[in-house]
Amino acid sequence: MNQTQASTIVIVGAGPAGCATSLFLSKLKIPHTVIEKNSFPRDKVCGDALSGKVVQVLKQLDPSLIQHFQNKPNAFLPSWGVQFVAPNGKSIDIPFKKDMQNEPHAPGFISKRMDFDATLFSWLDTTYATVLTETTLIDITNESDGHAITIQHKNELKQITDVKMLVGADGDRSIVGKKLIGRKKENKHYCAGIRAYYSGVTGLHEQNFIELHFLKDLLPGYLWIFPLPNGQANVGAGMLSASISAKKINLKESMLKAIENNPALKARFKNAELQGKIEGWGLPLGSKKRPLSGDHFLLTGDAGSLIDPFTGEGIGNAMYSGMLAAKHIQKCIEKNSFKAAFNEQYDHAFYERQWEELKLSHTMQKMVKFPWLFNFVVNKAHKNKLLRETISCMFEDLDMRAKLRNPLFYLKLIGND
């Protein structure tokens, strides 16, 4: 085994969470090492939606980066909102922002992870980042003041010592989370998802709204249709693992059956063609508050189980957590403190901003178990402009999110019916 040079900061994984951590560390002029098991470009099974949170994080890094998305329409499609389709078939369009007339660009984008992740990776600054692709984390050993990690770089085993901070950005099967915090899959807080690429799907929104279809046969999950560049669409379905086990559901069969038999979908897929295979993956949901750090380590993105419980969107929280991780690491270096007690500041910073949003999404996820209530809210919003604007504001305003999570809000709706 060859001994590598010691590295104070090591990021495991170069997806959105790992790249965001690296990019912000480079902006802060902090040297670090990034290890990634694949080489780019590479596919990642996902819904491919880049939320407004992704845009905001990139703006904090460098406002000019959004222009890159606008200059590459073949890879990045601007998206202006979301369409919710209730079990009764009625739908509502919810813009990502209440007033978008003066917006210089779309609040969100849609891009295949093959393109988006490769773009993020290409932005890594090798002035400060030592980047090792085709490199797998094999083991983590606790040292007196940090960690030593064993990696396999291509066909060679190596060791990195004196790791003061190990950033787990290695996805839902995180080795960092498993080794250092005993993180396990919890079916009540875990979603199974499948994704397919289609060409020829008709009826897509003229402003590229993403679509969430809460079909009776897929409850408490949903089917999605996200428009993509070049006339394609990302089509998939997701459901809690606990529900899949309890109901013995085959998610792939259920999705294809819905496309074939649901009257509204059947017409839209009449001339559609499946491109490639239907792929599956797991989504660790942020419906439970978990520790995100400990002695000499931080967890980001899917490794920290930070996916939105209602929409299944994870890229935004992955990049936001990566940005916070970099800022926290700067504090650790300044104070020469990498212990668990100090690292709790990172947990607090993330949950202070995101926990209300995650709690609301968990509430809405539970609401889907009651189709009549979901139908009622969508019917009401369909007729009530103020309610539509209220739901739209939840994408921007924490106070609005708290309002939507309060049961009194829905009681008032019923009283005004």
Steps between C-alpha positions, in 0.01 A plus 500: 500500500636840405480786749356819357566848624293596804188706428318707760164506315367209292166498316362158409283530187487755219126522442314827571569489876870421462555746216321777688721436804812506283399810305431702814820375667692618193325835517623521860850396378503185714701205356323163501473163329197367311466127433239369256440136404394580142636711217295771329270522318296231673129441551321529833142376527297803609200715418742756347326809645722788612296700750520867585721400792760370253488832317539697823799296616672547165432873515675515835795324341508714186193678352639462147468120516125516428584653163669170418164324532332757279772463237454121476133437413586151377602403854305735730128569466354797693205407724255748650278291727337175604166342412325290765246247371266368772366142515172625349690624193462872571823699477639834612798689364722654768774739382827481691467873570190714548622778269730390220457783249826669597706186554823498291492120472285203596486414872597140424637277225475139387810318383606139473741413778742382232527866392452682831745295706764515226457879489547533877801270488658706219481809722716348776802719564814284497696790648353393835339162424697179447250292303526120485246328273456123465576493872298303756497546876585161651537565872516770769726473802471730800820674598574701816414827326311408185471212257711296262321367194586214269410556137527302180618735227445310177677171581725625778431512875609821669460670835427861585595593855447796731145564376372767736161519326337229289197620301256224411348591165479140386125458456229295666732201557761722659800313634585805712153499658503123552851484650495810718140538610343158439249642250246242385214493253161573661207396281267756663740775392619353171351513154553269204503670162518401135590718203450472126583728210235539231481688173173610343298572818238762414319760708807632683458843660605795284704636793649158575317449828596172666199270551417295810209259445349353817321207341276276711691185408831654605398659831665583732754554221473681170598497134698790356558642156784752467566658159860480380704666225484359149134397521553234764334447838608344827216272610508317829323391814583498869349348813597444863687171538277411795189536279655298219574216741159514669305509172739274306519754219716463190577866431608447140185305412281759675657787308469329162142400580413862584654623175306238304162527673456845654288691244690830532844338487413242235428770243823683576713185466327376184806560281763512774805274489705375793866596467724243666409306816284580801741548789441494876662666803437585866422833664580552869242755613546794732177423683694430818759724663828311518853594609707629209840506666732357763868494583689610189218439250198664336222341291353682199224433249363147474769377742324713761149389387393849392257429214166685499235250626221635277661580164798265524732784393847464646747705295408831665556378855813315388658817367376713788648259753826496302518879512438498877758223547769710329417806711507289815836345407641852473393558863652169605835598350488845658423354845707183447196306621359199313329317785134398517396777742632769267363329188147515640501859372478353148191295594337806657576718197338253260192418705440860605442587135357175363314312772174699465501421128568131562226484764249657261596252229457215746155633591404516132641152447270370774207693353530295180390197702155665507398551135182687597705765683747538214210523253336762720809723524564481123132567422505798734825633354362451150226753582687722745777724366610601851556137599698436182718802581539376859624161381727673249651709778597188694791463259640831626354587839555303822201667665277372222639150544411510869148613408451208263619258769243623752180283511296817573583616148308206351216532752453859386492382142227252583307767688512728198399234252 
